[in-house]
């Protein structure tokens, strides 16, 4: 089992890369994450993994956003809006 310090470091590394790569479209999610401490975010990720063992083989970086934006959580739906805005930004109208 990883230590809280190790998990916090992984979370910070992920969030820096993930949010930076999405630019201004990630502001809503970033603001939500800034409103919680790292221990809460790590607890949300741990809970998500405990409740979804079928996802243990998936890449960690893909599962973190799912865990942090889960229904009923403080950042519910933030990822969906962020990704939707990002995916439509590069599309051209026919």
Secondary structure, DSSP 8 states (H G I E B T S, - for coil): ---HHHHHHHHHHHHHHHHHHHGGGGHHHHHHHHTS-HHHHHHHHHHHHHH-GGGTTS-HHHHHHHHHT-TTSTTTTHHHHHHHHHHHHT----
